[in-house]
Amino acid sequence: MNNDTKLNKAQLALYFIYDSHCPWSYAATPLVNALSDAFPKMQLHLLHCSHFDGSDSAGLDQVNAVKDLAKVKFGRDHIRYANSPKDATKVANLMAWLETKQPDKMLTVLNAIQKAHFVDGNPLTNKHDFSELITTHKLSPSNKIFRDGLINDAEQILAGIAEIYEVIGTTSFPALLITVDDQGIFIDHSKYLAAPESVVESVLQEMQNLD
C-alpha cells in the first residue's frame, strides 16, 4: 500500500485552539480554511479557549504585528478600539452550541464572526450583536447562549483543550494539531501566516513521513 492510499484510508482530524477575539487566531483561521479545503473528509474540532473575558485585550500593538505578517484585514472601528477590553464569552457559547447542534456550519460561522469583529468592528458582546449572523446562517441558538457566563458545553471544551495542551506541551494559542489515525502533527502556524495555502504542502510532507 503506497503512502497516498494510506492517507486516503486514514482518519484525519484537525484541532484548532483559538479565541474569536484574538488577532493571531484570526490570522491563523485561513490555514484552517486551506486545510479544510484540501482534506474535505477531515473532522474539524474548533475549540474556543475563552481567553478574553472582558478584562483585557490583545491591544493595538498586536494588531499591527499581525497586519505586518498576515494576509488579513482590520477595519477602522476595530483598530480604533483595539486597546479596549474584549469579551468573547458569548461567541464561545455559540461555537460550543454549534459543535453539538450544527457542526457542519462551525468553520463558516467562525469566518463570519471574525469578519464581523475584526473588519466590521462588531464587539459581539450582547444578543443584538449576533442578530445578522444568526439570520444569515439560519441558526436557532437558545437564550442561554447569550448569558454572561460560559455554558456547560463551553466549559467541557475548556477541559478538552487542557488535555490537548498536555499532549503538545504548550498552553499558548492559537494552536493547530492534525491527527492521522493515532499520530499527531503539530503545525507552527507562524510559518504560514503570509501564505496560508502553503501549509497544505507542508502537512502533506509530514503525513508522508509518518510510520
ABEGO torsion letter per residue (X at the ends): XBAAAAAAABBBBBBBBBBAABAAAAAAAAAAAAAAAABAABBBBBBBAGABAGABBAEAAAAAAAAAABBBBBBAAAAAAAABBBBAAAAAAAAAAAAAABAAAAAAAAAAAAAAAAAAGBAGABAAAAAAAAAAAGBBBBAAAABABBBAAAAAAAAAAAAAAAAAGBABOBBBBBBBEABBBBBBAAAAAABAAAAAAAAAAAAAABX
